[in-house]
Amino acid sequence: MSTTKKLRETYNETQHKIVLYLNSGITKGKHYFKSKYIAKDLGLSPKEVGTNMAILAEICKELDIIRWSYSNSTTWMVTPRAI
């Protein structure tokens, strides 16, 4: 089963877009993401991103997602999860 198909079956549309965005950032060497910038890049509201990131922090098997800090927007630390 392809990775994209597995992601679509596991997450809703918004969560799927966020996981793909985070994976793309990680491959570029990023590990910290602000909700407001994710929202801007994906055309979502910061609140929508924050809500879905909190859900992903609990259910995402591919990534470790930790609420890192709040300074003008929630910052999330994201690292690949060892399987």
mmCIF file of the N, C-alpha and C atoms, coordinates in Angstrom:
data_MODEL
# 
_entry.id   MODEL 
# 
loop_
_atom_site.group_PDB 
_atom_site.id 
_atom_site.type_symbol 
_atom_site.label_atom_id 
_atom_site.label_alt_id 
_atom_site.label_comp_id 
_atom_site.label_asym_id 
_atom_site.label_entity_id 
_atom_site.label_seq_id 
_atom_site.pdbx_PDB_ins_code 
_atom_site.Cartn_x 
_atom_site.Cartn_y 
_atom_site.Cartn_z 
_atom_site.occupancy 
_atom_site.B_iso_or_equiv 
_atom_site.pdbx_formal_charge 
_atom_site.auth_seq_id 
_atom_site.auth_comp_id 
_atom_site.auth_asym_id 
_atom_site.auth_atom_id 
_atom_site.pdbx_PDB_model_num 
ATOM 1   N N  . MET A 1 1  ? 0.849  -1.174 0.000  1.00 0.00 ? 1  MET A N  1 
ATOM 2   C CA . MET A 1 1  ? 0.000  0.000  0.000  1.00 0.00 ? 1  MET A CA 1 
ATOM 3   C C  . MET A 1 1  ? 0.895  1.237  0.000  1.00 0.00 ? 1  MET A C  1 
ATOM 4   N N  . SER A 1 2  ? 0.581  2.206  -0.834 1.00 0.00 ? 2  SER A N  1 
ATOM 5   C CA . SER A 1 2  ? 1.412  3.404  -0.924 1.00 0.00 ? 2  SER A CA 1 
ATOM 6   C C  . SER A 1 2  ? 1.262  4.260  0.332  1.00 0.00 ? 2  SER A C  1 
ATOM 7   N N  . THR A 1 3  ? 2.295  5.041  0.617  1.00 0.00 ? 3  THR A N  1 
ATOM 8   C CA . THR A 1 3  ? 2.290  5.902  1.795  1.00 0.00 ? 3  THR A CA 1 
ATOM 9   C C  . THR A 1 3  ? 1.156  6.914  1.726  1.00 0.00 ? 3  THR A C  1 
ATOM 10  N N  . THR A 1 4  ? 0.940  7.516  0.561  1.00 0.00 ? 4  THR A N  1 
ATOM 11  C CA . THR A 1 4  ? -0.124 8.509  0.410  1.00 0.00 ? 4  THR A CA 1 
ATOM 12  C C  . THR A 1 4  ? -1.485 7.895  0.666  1.00 0.00 ? 4  THR A C  1 
ATOM 13  N N  . LYS A 1 5  ? -1.734 6.697  0.155  1.00 0.00 ? 5  LYS A N  1 
ATOM 14  C CA . LYS A 1 5  ? -3.015 6.037  0.365  1.00 0.00 ? 5  LYS A CA 1 
ATOM 15  C C  . LYS A 1 5  ? -3.222 5.712  1.841  1.00 0.00 ? 5  LYS A C  1 
ATOM 16  N N  . LYS A 1 6  ? -2.154 5.263  2.518  1.00 0.00 ? 6  LYS A N  1 
ATOM 17  C CA . LYS A 1 6  ? -2.237 4.953  3.940  1.00 0.00 ? 6  LYS A CA 1 
ATOM 18  C C  . LYS A 1 6  ? -2.554 6.216  4.743  1.00 0.00 ? 6  LYS A C  1 
ATOM 19  N N  . LEU A 1 7  ? -1.918 7.348  4.389  1.00 0.00 ? 7  LEU A N  1 
ATOM 20  C CA . LEU A 1 7  ? -2.187 8.603  5.083  1.00 0.00 ? 7  LEU A CA 1 
ATOM 21  C C  . LEU A 1 7  ? -3.633 9.032  4.900  1.00 0.00 ? 7  LEU A C  1 
ATOM 22  N N  . ARG A 1 8  ? -4.161 8.892  3.687  1.00 0.00 ? 8  ARG A N  1 
ATOM 23  C CA . ARG A 1 8  ? -5.548 9.292  3.420  1.00 0.00 ? 8  ARG A CA 1 
ATOM 24  C C  . ARG A 1 8  ? -6.545 8.447  4.191  1.00 0.00 ? 8  ARG A C  1 
ATOM 25  N N  . GLU A 1 9  ? -6.215 7.178  4.422  1.00 0.00 ? 9  GLU A N  1 
ATOM 26  C CA . GLU A 1 9  ? -7.114 6.307  5.164  1.00 0.00 ? 9  GLU A CA 1 
ATOM 27  C C  . GLU A 1 9  ? -7.039 6.574  6.663  1.00 0.00 ? 9  GLU A C  1 
ATOM 28  N N  . THR A 1 10 ? -5.918 7.102  7.146  1.00 0.00 ? 10 THR A N  1 
ATOM 29  C CA . THR A 1 10 ? -5.707 7.325  8.570  1.00 0.00 ? 10 THR A CA 1 
ATOM 30  C C  . THR A 1 10 ? -6.201 8.691  9.031  1.00 0.00 ? 10 THR A C  1 
ATOM 31  N N  . TYR A 1 11 ? -6.015 9.721  8.213  1.00 0.00 ? 11 TYR A N  1 
ATOM 32  C CA . TYR A 1 11 ? -6.287 11.093 8.619  1.00 0.00 ? 11 TYR A CA 1 
ATOM 33  C C  . TYR A 1 11 ? -7.367 11.734 7.752  1.00 0.00 ? 11 TYR A C  1 
ATOM 34  N N  . ASN A 1 12 ? -7.998 12.777 8.301  1.00 0.00 ? 12 ASN A N  1 
ATOM 35  C CA . ASN A 1 12 ? -8.938 13.533 7.475  1.00 0.00 ? 12 ASN A CA 1 
ATOM 36  C C  . ASN A 1 12 ? -8.144 14.404 6.497  1.00 0.00 ? 12 ASN A C  1 
ATOM 37  N N  . GLU A 1 13 ? -8.832 15.093 5.608  1.00 0.00 ? 13 GLU A N  1 
ATOM 38  C CA . GLU A 1 13 ? -8.180 15.879 4.543  1.00 0.00 ? 13 GLU A CA 1 
ATOM 39  C C  . GLU A 1 13 ? -7.191 16.910 5.098  1.00 0.00 ? 13 GLU A C  1 
ATOM 40  N N  . THR A 1 14 ? -7.613 17.646 6.120  1.00 0.00 ? 14 THR A N  1 
ATOM 41  C CA . THR A 1 14 ? -6.756 18.678 6.708  1.00 0.00 ? 14 THR A CA 1 
ATOM 42  C C  . THR A 1 14 ? -5.533 18.055 7.356  1.00 0.00 ? 14 THR A C  1 
ATOM 43  N N  . GLN A 1 15 ? -5.721 17.008 8.120  1.00 0.00 ? 15 GLN A N  1 
ATOM 44  C CA . GLN A 1 15 ? -4.600 16.339 8.776  1.00 0.00 ? 15 GLN A CA 1 
ATOM 45  C C  . GLN A 1 15 ? -3.641 15.749 7.745  1.00 0.00 ? 15 GLN A C  1 
ATOM 46  N N  . HIS A 1 16 ? -4.176 15.228 6.673  1.00 0.00 ? 16 HIS A N  1 
ATOM 47  C CA . HIS A 1 16 ? -3.351 14.684 5.598  1.00 0.00 ? 16 HIS A CA 1 
ATOM 48  C C  . HIS A 1 16 ? -2.456 15.775 5.015  1.00 0.00 ? 16 HIS A C  1 
ATOM 49  N N  . LYS A 1 17 ? -3.043 16.950 4.736  1.00 0.00 ? 17 LYS A N  1 
ATOM 50  C CA . LYS A 1 17 ? -2.257 18.074 4.195  1.00 0.00 ? 17 LYS A CA 1 
ATOM 51  C C  . LYS A 1 17 ? -1.173 18.503 5.173  1.00 0.00 ? 17 LYS A C  1 
ATOM 52  N N  . ILE A 1 18 ? -1.499 18.533 6.458  1.00 0.00 ? 18 ILE A N  1 
ATOM 53  C CA . ILE A 1 18 ? -0.526 18.958 7.471  1.00 0.00 ? 18 ILE A CA 1 
ATOM 54  C C  . ILE A 1 18 ? 0.619  17.947 7.569  1.00 0.00 ? 18 ILE A C  1 
ATOM 55  N N  . VAL A 1 19 ? 0.303  16.658 7.578  1.00 0.00 ? 19 VAL A N  1 
ATOM 56  C CA . VAL A 1 19 ? 1.353  15.629 7.676  1.00 0.00 ? 19 VAL A CA 1 
ATOM 57  C C  . VAL A 1 19 ? 2.287  15.702 6.470  1.00 0.00 ? 19 VAL A C  1 
ATOM 58  N N  . LEU A 1 20 ? 1.731  15.867 5.279  1.00 0.00 ? 20 LEU A N  1 
ATOM 59  C CA . LEU A 1 20 ? 2.577  16.004 4.089  1.00 0.00 ? 20 LEU A CA 1 
ATOM 60  C C  . LEU A 1 20 ? 3.456  17.244 4.187  1.00 0.00 ? 20 LEU A C  1 
ATOM 61  N N  . TYR A 1 21 ? 2.899  18.355 4.671  1.00 0.00 ? 21 TYR A N  1 
ATOM 62  C CA . TYR A 1 21 ? 3.651  19.604 4.846  1.00 0.00 ? 21 TYR A CA 1 
ATOM 63  C C  . TYR A 1 21 ? 4.797  19.395 5.848  1.00 0.00 ? 21 TYR A C  1 
ATOM 64  N N  . LEU A 1 22 ? 4.496  18.747 6.967  1.00 0.00 ? 22 LEU A N  1 
ATOM 65  C CA . LEU A 1 22 ? 5.524  18.509 7.987  1.00 0.00 ? 22 LEU A CA 1 
ATOM 66  C C  . LEU A 1 22 ? 6.620  17.587 7.453  1.00 0.00 ? 22 LEU A C  1 
ATOM 67  N N  . ASN A 1 23 ? 6.233  16.531 6.762  1.00 0.00 ? 23 ASN A N  1 
ATOM 68  C CA . ASN A 1 23 ? 7.235  15.623 6.168  1.00 0.00 ? 23 ASN A CA 1 
ATOM 69  C C  . ASN A 1 23 ? 8.133  16.358 5.186  1.00 0.00 ? 23 ASN A C  1 
ATOM 70  N N  . SER A 1 24 ? 7.540  17.234 4.395  1.00 0.00 ? 24 SER A N  1 
ATOM 71  C CA . SER A 1 24 ? 8.319  18.018 3.440  1.00 0.00 ? 24 SER A CA 1 
ATOM 72  C C  . SER A 1 24 ? 9.316  18.917 4.167  1.00 0.00 ? 24 SER A C  1 
ATOM 73  N N  . GLY A 1 25 ? 8.878  19.557 5.237  1.00 0.00 ? 25 GLY A N  1 
ATOM 74  C CA . GLY A 1 25 ? 9.763  20.419 6.019  1.00 0.00 ? 25 GLY A CA 1 
ATOM 75  C C  . GLY A 1 25 ? 10.889 19.646 6.666  1.00 0.00 ? 25 GLY A C  1 
ATOM 76  N N  . ILE A 1 26 ? 10.580 18.464 7.174  1.00 0.00 ? 26 ILE A N  1 
ATOM 77  C CA . ILE A 1 26 ? 11.604 17.642 7.823  1.00 0.00 ? 26 ILE A CA 1 
ATOM 78  C C  . ILE A 1 26 ? 12.673 17.229 6.821  1.00 0.00 ? 26 ILE A C  1 
ATOM 79  N N  . THR A 1 27 ? 12.267 16.892 5.599  1.00 0.00 ? 27 THR A N  1 
ATOM 80  C CA . THR A 1 27 ? 13.265 16.506 4.596  1.00 0.00 ? 27 THR A CA 1 
ATOM 81  C C  . THR A 1 27 ? 14.175 17.674 4.225  1.00 0.00 ? 27 THR A C  1 
ATOM 82  N N  . LYS A 1 28 ? 13.710 18.903 4.476  1.00 0.00 ? 28 LYS A N  1 
ATOM 83  C CA . LYS A 1 28 ? 14.527 20.100 4.228  1.00 0.00 ? 28 LYS A CA 1 
ATOM 84  C C  . LYS A 1 28 ? 15.329 20.504 5.460  1.00 0.00 ? 28 LYS A C  1 
ATOM 85  N N  . GLY A 1 29 ? 15.219 19.725 6.550  1.00 0.00 ? 29 GLY A N  1 
ATOM 86  C CA . GLY A 1 29 ? 16.005 19.988 7.745  1.00 0.00 ? 29 GLY A CA 1 
ATOM 87  C C  . GLY A 1 29 ? 15.303 20.792 8.822  1.00 0.00 ? 29 GLY A C  1 
ATOM 88  N N  . LYS A 1 30 ? 14.024 21.100 8.643  1.00 0.00 ? 30 LYS A N  1 
ATOM 89  C CA . LYS A 1 30 ? 13.289 21.850 9.661  1.00 0.00 ? 30 LYS A CA 1 
ATOM 90  C C  . LYS A 1 30 ? 12.758 20.900 10.726 1.00 0.00 ? 30 LYS A C  1 
ATOM 91  N N  . HIS A 1 31 ? 12.693 21.405 11.968 1.00 0.00 ? 31 HIS A N  1 
ATOM 92  C CA . HIS A 1 31 ? 12.110 20.617 13.051 1.00 0.00 ? 31 HIS A CA 1 
ATOM 93  C C  . HIS A 1 31 ? 11.125 21.428 13.887 1.00 0.00 ? 31 HIS A C  1 
ATOM 94  N N  . TYR A 1 32 ? 11.079 22.728 13.670 1.00 0.00 ? 32 TYR A N  1 
ATOM 95  C CA . TYR A 1 32 ? 10.169 23.586 14.417 1.00 0.00 ? 32 TYR A CA 1 
ATOM 96  C C  . TYR A 1 32 ? 9.241  24.295 13.439 1.00 0.00 ? 32 TYR A C  1 
ATOM 97  N N  . PHE A 1 33 ? 7.942  24.243 13.734 1.00 0.00 ? 33 PHE A N  1 
ATOM 98  C CA . PHE A 1 33 ? 6.931  24.803 12.850 1.00 0.00 ? 33 PHE A CA 1 
ATOM 99  C C  . PHE A 1 33 ? 5.954  25.636 13.660 1.00 0.00 ? 33 PHE A C  1 
ATOM 100 N N  . LYS A 1 34 ? 5.648  26.848 13.191 1.00 0.00 ? 34 LYS A N  1 
ATOM 101 C CA . LYS A 1 34 ? 4.645  27.690 13.833 1.00 0.00 ? 34 LYS A CA 1 
ATOM 102 C C  . LYS A 1 34 ? 3.297  27.471 13.161 1.00 0.00 ? 34 LYS A C  1 
ATOM 103 N N  . SER A 1 35 ? 2.254  27.391 13.985 1.00 0.00 ? 35 SER A N  1 
ATOM 104 C CA . SER A 1 35 ? 0.905  27.170 13.458 1.00 0.00 ? 35 SER A CA 1 
ATOM 105 C C  . SER A 1 35 ? 0.519  28.223 12.429 1.00 0.00 ? 35 SER A C  1 
ATOM 106 N N  . LYS A 1 36 ? 0.866  29.481 12.695 1.00 0.00 ? 36 LYS A N  1 
ATOM 107 C CA . LYS A 1 36 ? 0.431  30.544 11.777 1.00 0.00 ? 36 LYS A CA 1 
ATOM 108 C C  . LYS A 1 36 ? 1.097  30.422 10.408 1.00 0.00 ? 36 LYS A C  1 
ATOM 109 N N  . TYR A 1 37 ? 2.321  29.917 10.349 1.00 0.00 ? 37 TYR A N  1 
ATOM 110 C CA . TYR A 1 37 ? 2.986  29.755 9.055  1.00 0.00 ? 37 TYR A CA 1 
ATOM 111 C C  . TYR A 1 37 ? 2.479  28.518 8.310  1.00 0.00 ? 37 TYR A C  1 
ATOM 112 N N  . ILE A 1 38 ? 2.178  27.454 9.064  1.00 0.00 ? 38 ILE A N  1 
ATOM 113 C CA . ILE A 1 38 ? 1.560  26.292 8.437  1.00 0.00 ? 38 ILE A CA 1 
ATOM 114 C C  . ILE A 1 38 ? 0.225  26.715 7.833  1.00 0.00 ? 38 ILE A C  1 
ATOM 115 N N  . ALA A 1 39 ? -0.560 27.464 8.603  1.00 0.00 ? 39 ALA A N  1 
ATOM 116 C CA . ALA A 1 39 ? -1.873 27.928 8.150  1.00 0.00 ? 39 ALA A CA 1 
ATOM 117 C C  . ALA A 1 39 ? -1.750 28.769 6.887  1.00 0.00 ? 39 ALA A C  1 
ATOM 118 N N  . LYS A 1 40 ? -0.806 29.692 6.888  1.00 0.00 ? 40 LYS A N  1 
ATOM 119 C CA . LYS A 1 40 ? -0.612 30.562 5.727  1.00 0.00 ? 40 LYS A CA 1 
ATOM 120 C C  . LYS A 1 40 ? -0.238 29.746 4.492  1.00 0.00 ? 40 LYS A C  1 
ATOM 121 N N  . ASP A 1 41 ? 0.681  28.812 4.651  1.00 0.00 ? 41 ASP A N  1 
ATOM 122 C CA . ASP A 1 41 ? 1.151  28.010 3.515  1.00 0.00 ? 41 ASP A CA 1 
ATOM 123 C C  . ASP A 1 41 ? 0.081  27.054 2.978  1.00 0.00 ? 41 ASP A C  1 
ATOM 124 N N  . LEU A 1 42 ? -0.810 26.583 3.849  1.00 0.00 ? 42 LEU A N  1 
ATOM 125 C CA . LEU A 1 42 ? -1.812 25.602 3.435  1.00 0.00 ? 42 LEU A CA 1 
ATOM 126 C C  . LEU A 1 42 ? -3.199 26.203 3.211  1.00 0.00 ? 42 LEU A C  1 
ATOM 127 N N  . GLY A 1 43 ? -3.353 27.506 3.452  1.00 0.00 ? 43 GLY A N  1 
ATOM 128 C CA . GLY A 1 43 ? -4.654 28.139 3.257  1.00 0.00 ? 43 GLY A CA 1 
ATOM 129 C C  . GLY A 1 43 ? -5.667 27.756 4.321  1.00 0.00 ? 43 GLY A C  1 
ATOM 130 N N  . LEU A 1 44 ? -5.203 27.542 5.539  1.00 0.00 ? 44 LEU A N  1 
ATOM 131 C CA . LEU A 1 44 ? -6.067 27.188 6.662  1.00 0.00 ? 44 LEU A CA 1 
ATOM 132 C C  . LEU A 1 44 ? -6.015 28.297 7.704  1.00 0.00 ? 44 LEU A C  1 
ATOM 133 N N  . SER A 1 45 ? -6.871 28.223 8.711  1.00 0.00 ? 45 SER A N  1 
ATOM 134 C CA . SER A 1 45 ? -6.793 29.177 9.815  1.00 0.00 ? 45 SER A CA 1 
ATOM 135 C C  . SER A 1 45 ? -5.806 28.638 10.856 1.00 0.00 ? 45 SER A C  1 
ATOM 136 N N  . PRO A 1 46 ? -5.141 29.528 11.597 1.00 0.00 ? 46 PRO A N  1 
ATOM 137 C CA . PRO A 1 46 ? -4.221 29.059 12.646 1.00 0.00 ? 46 PRO A CA 1 
ATOM 138 C C  . PRO A 1 46 ? -4.925 28.188 13.687 1.00 0.00 ? 46 PRO A C  1 
ATOM 139 N N  . LYS A 1 47 ? -6.179 28.503 13.988 1.00 0.00 ? 47 LYS A N  1 
ATOM 140 C CA . LYS A 1 47 ? -6.927 27.705 14.956 1.00 0.00 ? 47 LYS A CA 1 
ATOM 141 C C  . LYS A 1 47 ? -7.165 26.295 14.421 1.00 0.00 ? 47 LYS A C  1 
ATOM 142 N N  . GLU A 1 48 ? -7.495 26.192 13.140 1.00 0.00 ? 48 GLU A N  1 
ATOM 143 C CA . GLU A 1 48 ? -7.707 24.893 12.508 1.00 0.00 ? 48 GLU A CA 1 
ATOM 144 C C  . GLU A 1 48 ? -6.421 24.069 12.543 1.00 0.00 ? 48 GLU A C  1 
ATOM 145 N N  . VAL A 1 49 ? -5.293 24.719 12.281 1.00 0.00 ? 49 VAL A N  1 
ATOM 146 C CA . VAL A 1 49 ? -4.001 24.019 12.329 1.00 0.00 ? 49 VAL A CA 1 
ATOM 147 C C  . VAL A 1 49 ? -3.709 23.560 13.749 1.00 0.00 ? 49 VAL A C  1 
ATOM 148 N N  . GLY A 1 50 ? -3.894 24.452 14.727 1.00 0.00 ? 50 GLY A N  1 
ATOM 149 C CA . GLY A 1 50 ? -3.627 24.102 16.124 1.00 0.00 ? 50 GLY A CA 1 
ATOM 150 C C  . GLY A 1 50 ? -4.458 22.928 16.606 1.00 0.00 ? 50 GLY A C  1 
ATOM 151 N N  . THR A 1 51 ? -5.728 22.929 16.256 1.00 0.00 ? 51 THR A N  1 
ATOM 152 C CA . THR A 1 51 ? -6.618 21.836 16.651 1.00 0.00 ? 51 THR A CA 1 
ATOM 153 C C  . THR A 1 51 ? -6.154 20.520 16.042 1.00 0.00 ? 51 THR A C  1 
ATOM 154 N N  . ASN A 1 52 ? -5.848 20.541 14.752 1.00 0.00 ? 52 ASN A N  1 
ATOM 155 C CA . ASN A 1 52 ? -5.419 19.315 14.080 1.00 0.00 ? 52 ASN A CA 1 
ATOM 156 C C  . ASN A 1 52 ? -4.025 18.870 14.501 1.00 0.00 ? 52 ASN A C  1 
ATOM 157 N N  . MET A 1 53 ? -3.144 19.804 14.809 1.00 0.00 ? 53 MET A N  1 
ATOM 158 C CA . MET A 1 53 ? -1.805 19.431 15.292 1.00 0.00 ? 53 MET A CA 1 
ATOM 159 C C  . MET A 1 53 ? -1.918 18.731 16.644 1.00 0.00 ? 53 MET A C  1 
ATOM 160 N N  . ALA A 1 54 ? -2.808 19.203 17.505 1.00 0.00 ? 54 ALA A N  1 
ATOM 161 C CA . ALA A 1 54 ? -3.002 18.558 18.810 1.00 0.00 ? 54 ALA A CA 1 
ATOM 162 C C  . ALA A 1 54 ? -3.519 17.124 18.616 1.00 0.00 ? 54 ALA A C  1 
ATOM 163 N N  . ILE A 1 55 ? -4.422 16.940 17.674 1.00 0.00 ? 55 ILE A N  1 
ATOM 164 C CA . ILE A 1 55 ? -4.929 15.597 17.371 1.00 0.00 ? 55 ILE A CA 1 
ATOM 165 C C  . ILE A 1 55 ? -3.808 14.730 16.808 1.00 0.00 ? 55 ILE A C  1 
ATOM 166 N N  . LEU A 1 56 ? -3.043 15.295 15.871 1.00 0.00 ? 56 LEU A N  1 
ATOM 167 C CA . LEU A 1 56 ? -1.939 14.539 15.276 1.00 0.00 ? 56 LEU A CA 1 
ATOM 168 C C  . LEU A 1 56 ? -0.877 14.168 16.311 1.00 0.00 ? 56 LEU A C  1 
ATOM 169 N N  . ALA A 1 57 ? -0.666 15.022 17.289 1.00 0.00 ? 57 ALA A N  1 
ATOM 170 C CA . ALA A 1 57 ? 0.306  14.719 18.344 1.00 0.00 ? 57 ALA A CA 1 
ATOM 171 C C  . ALA A 1 57 ? -0.076 13.429 19.066 1.00 0.00 ? 57 ALA A C  1 
ATOM 172 N N  . GLU A 1 58 ? -1.372 13.143 19.129 1.00 0.00 ? 58 GLU A N  1 
ATOM 173 C CA . GLU A 1 58 ? -1.857 11.939 19.800 1.00 0.00 ? 58 GLU A CA 1 
ATOM 174 C C  . GLU A 1 58 ? -1.893 10.711 18.887 1.00 0.00 ? 58 GLU A C  1 
ATOM 175 N N  . ILE A 1 59 ? -2.238 10.901 17.603 1.00 0.00 ? 59 ILE A N  1 
ATOM 176 C CA . ILE A 1 59 ? -2.513 9.737  16.748 1.00 0.00 ? 59 ILE A CA 1 
ATOM 177 C C  . ILE A 1 59 ? -1.482 9.467  15.663 1.00 0.00 ? 59 ILE A C  1 
ATOM 178 N N  . CYS A 1 60 ? -0.594 10.412 15.388 1.00 0.00 ? 60 CYS A N  1 
ATOM 179 C CA . CYS A 1 60 ? 0.335  10.252 14.271 1.00 0.00 ? 60 CYS A CA 1 
ATOM 180 C C  . CYS A 1 60 ? 1.428  9.237  14.616 1.00 0.00 ? 60 CYS A C  1 
ATOM 181 N N  . LYS A 1 61 ? 1.508  8.194  13.796 1.00 0.00 ? 61 LYS A N  1 
ATOM 182 C CA . LYS A 1 61 ? 2.510  7.143  14.009 1.00 0.00 ? 61 LYS A CA 1 
ATOM 183 C C  . LYS A 1 61 ? 3.818  7.443  13.296 1.00 0.00 ? 61 LYS A C  1 
ATOM 184 N N  . GLU A 1 62 ? 3.790  8.345  12.298 1.00 0.00 ? 62 GLU A N  1 
ATOM 185 C CA . GLU A 1 62 ? 4.979  8.649  11.506 1.00 0.00 ? 62 GLU A CA 1 
ATOM 186 C C  . GLU A 1 62 ? 5.858  9.725  12.137 1.00 0.00 ? 62 GLU A C  1 
ATOM 187 N N  . LEU A 1 63 ? 5.247  10.620 12.924 1.00 0.00 ? 63 LEU A N  1 
ATOM 188 C CA . LEU A 1 63 ? 5.964  11.782 13.450 1.00 0.00 ? 63 LEU A CA 1 
ATOM 189 C C  . LEU A 1 63 ? 5.740  11.941 14.945 1.00 0.00 ? 63 LEU A C  1 
ATOM 190 N N  . ASP A 1 64 ? 6.775  12.409 15.647 1.00 0.00 ? 64 ASP A N  1 
ATOM 191 C CA . ASP A 1 64 ? 6.621  12.854 17.029 1.00 0.00 ? 64 ASP A CA 1 
ATOM 192 C C  . ASP A 1 64 ? 6.329  14.344 16.961 1.00 0.00 ? 64 ASP A C  1 
ATOM 193 N N  . ILE A 1 65 ? 5.182  14.754 17.474 1.00 0.00 ? 65 ILE A N  1 
ATOM 194 C CA . ILE A 1 65 ? 4.760  16.146 17.430 1.00 0.00 ? 65 ILE A CA 1 
ATOM 195 C C  . ILE A 1 65 ? 4.564  16.618 18.863 1.00 0.00 ? 65 ILE A C  1 
ATOM 196 N N  . ILE A 1 66 ? 5.328  17.629 19.247 1.00 0.00 ? 66 ILE A N  1 
ATOM 197 C CA . ILE A 1 66 ? 5.291  18.135 20.618 1.00 0.00 ? 66 ILE A CA 1 
ATOM 198 C C  . ILE A 1 66 ? 5.043  19.632 20.587 1.00 0.00 ? 66 ILE A C  1 
ATOM 199 N N  . ARG A 1 67 ? 4.051  20.087 21.370 1.00 0.00 ? 67 ARG A N  1 
ATOM 200 C CA . ARG A 1 67 ? 3.821  21.533 21.509 1.00 0.00 ? 67 ARG A CA 1 
ATOM 201 C C  . ARG A 1 67 ? 5.046  22.079 22.235 1.00 0.00 ? 67 ARG A C  1 
ATOM 202 N N  . TRP A 1 68 ? 5.789  22.939 21.563 1.00 0.00 ? 68 TRP A N  1 
ATOM 203 C CA . TRP A 1 68 ? 7.081  23.367 22.069 1.00 0.00 ? 68 TRP A CA 1 
ATOM 204 C C  . TRP A 1 68 ? 6.985  24.676 22.833 1.00 0.00 ? 68 TRP A C  1 
ATOM 205 N N  . SER A 1 69 ? 6.381  25.687 22.251 1.00 0.00 ? 69 SER A N  1 
ATOM 206 C CA . SER A 1 69 ? 6.266  26.970 22.951 1.00 0.00 ? 69 SER A CA 1 
ATOM 207 C C  . SER A 1 69 ? 5.147  27.795 22.342 1.00 0.00 ? 69 SER A C  1 
ATOM 208 N N  . TYR A 1 70 ? 4.813  28.871 23.042 1.00 0.00 ? 70 TYR A N  1 
ATOM 209 C CA . TYR A 1 70 ? 3.826  29.799 22.510 1.00 0.00 ? 70 TYR A CA 1 
ATOM 210 C C  . TYR A 1 70 ? 4.416  31.196 22.599 1.00 0.00 ? 70 TYR A C  1 
ATOM 211 N N  . SER A 1 71 ? 4.716  31.763 21.467 1.00 0.00 ? 71 SER A N  1 
ATOM 212 C CA . SER A 1 71 ? 5.205  33.129 21.386 1.00 0.00 ? 71 SER A CA 1 
ATOM 213 C C  . SER A 1 71 ? 4.702  33.685 20.070 1.00 0.00 ? 71 SER A C  1 
ATOM 214 N N  . ASN A 1 72 ? 3.598  34.400 20.115 1.00 0.00 ? 72 ASN A N  1 
ATOM 215 C CA . ASN A 1 72 ? 2.978  34.984 18.929 1.00 0.00 ? 72 ASN A CA 1 
ATOM 216 C C  . ASN A 1 72 ? 2.341  33.930 18.025 1.00 0.00 ? 72 ASN A C  1 
ATOM 217 N N  . SER A 1 73 ? 2.447  32.673 18.383 1.00 0.00 ? 73 SER A N  1 
ATOM 218 C CA . SER A 1 73 ? 1.828  31.554 17.683 1.00 0.00 ? 73 SER A CA 1 
ATOM 219 C C  . SER A 1 73 ? 2.407  30.287 18.306 1.00 0.00 ? 73 SER A C  1 
ATOM 220 N N  . THR A 1 74 ? 1.645  29.221 18.306 1.00 0.00 ? 74 THR A N  1 
ATOM 221 C CA . THR A 1 74 ? 2.152  27.970 18.869 1.00 0.00 ? 74 THR A CA 1 
ATOM 222 C C  . THR A 1 74 ? 3.249  27.418 17.972 1.00 0.00 ? 74 THR A C  1 
ATOM 223 N N  . THR A 1 75 ? 4.355  27.029 18.598 1.00 0.00 ? 75 THR A N  1 
ATOM 224 C CA . THR A 1 75 ? 5.460  26.391 17.886 1.00 0.00 ? 75 THR A CA 1 
ATOM 225 C C  . THR A 1 75 ? 5.437  24.911 18.229 1.00 0.00 ? 75 THR A C  1 
ATOM 226 N N  . TRP A 1 76 ? 5.587  24.099 17.204 1.00 0.00 ? 76 TRP A N  1 
ATOM 227 C CA . TRP A 1 76 ? 5.580  22.650 17.356 1.00 0.00 ? 76 TRP A CA 1 
ATOM 228 C C  . TRP A 1 76 ? 6.946  22.092 16.975 1.00 0.00 ? 76 TRP A C  1 
ATOM 229 N N  . MET A 1 77 ? 7.480  21.184 17.801 1.00 0.00 ? 77 MET A N  1 
ATOM 230 C CA . MET A 1 77 ? 8.701  20.471 17.444 1.00 0.00 ? 77 MET A CA 1 
ATOM 231 C C  . MET A 1 77 ? 8.257  19.154 16.813 1.00 0.00 ? 77 MET A C  1 
ATOM 232 N N  . VAL A 1 78 ? 8.747  18.878 15.623 1.00 0.00 ? 78 VAL A N  1 
ATOM 233 C CA . VAL A 1 78 ? 8.343  17.691 14.879 1.00 0.00 ? 78 VAL A CA 1 
ATOM 234 C C  . VAL A 1 78 ? 9.593  16.923 14.459 1.00 0.00 ? 78 VAL A C  1 
ATOM 235 N N  . THR A 1 79 ? 9.620  15.642 14.793 1.00 0.00 ? 79 THR A N  1 
ATOM 236 C CA . THR A 1 79 ? 10.724 14.774 14.407 1.00 0.00 ? 79 THR A CA 1 
ATOM 237 C C  . THR A 1 79 ? 10.151 13.461 13.869 1.00 0.00 ? 79 THR A C  1 
ATOM 238 N N  . PRO A 1 80 ? 10.881 12.806 12.978 1.00 0.00 ? 80 PRO A N  1 
ATOM 239 C CA . PRO A 1 80 ? 10.417 11.496 12.498 1.00 0.00 ? 80 PRO A CA 1 
ATOM 240 C C  . PRO A 1 80 ? 10.396 10.500 13.657 1.00 0.00 ? 80 PRO A C  1 
ATOM 241 N N  . ARG A 1 81 ? 9.407  9.674  13.686 1.00 0.00 ? 81 ARG A N  1 
ATOM 242 C CA . ARG A 1 81 ? 9.297  8.666  14.742 1.00 0.00 ? 81 ARG A CA 1 
ATOM 243 C C  . ARG A 1 81 ? 10.023 7.403  14.294 1.00 0.00 ? 81 ARG A C  1 
ATOM 244 N N  . ALA A 1 82 ? 10.837 6.870  15.177 1.00 0.00 ? 82 ALA A N  1 
ATOM 245 C CA . ALA A 1 82 ? 11.524 5.614  14.874 1.00 0.00 ? 82 ALA A CA 1 
ATOM 246 C C  . ALA A 1 82 ? 10.503 4.488  14.910 1.00 0.00 ? 82 ALA A C  1 
ATOM 247 N N  . ILE A 1 83 ? 10.466 3.718  13.846 1.00 0.00 ? 83 ILE A N  1 
ATOM 248 C CA . ILE A 1 83 ? 9.481  2.633  13.762 1.00 0.00 ? 83 ILE A CA 1 
ATOM 249 C C  . ILE A 1 83 ? 10.119 1.320  14.071 1.00 0.00 ? 83 ILE A C  1 
# 
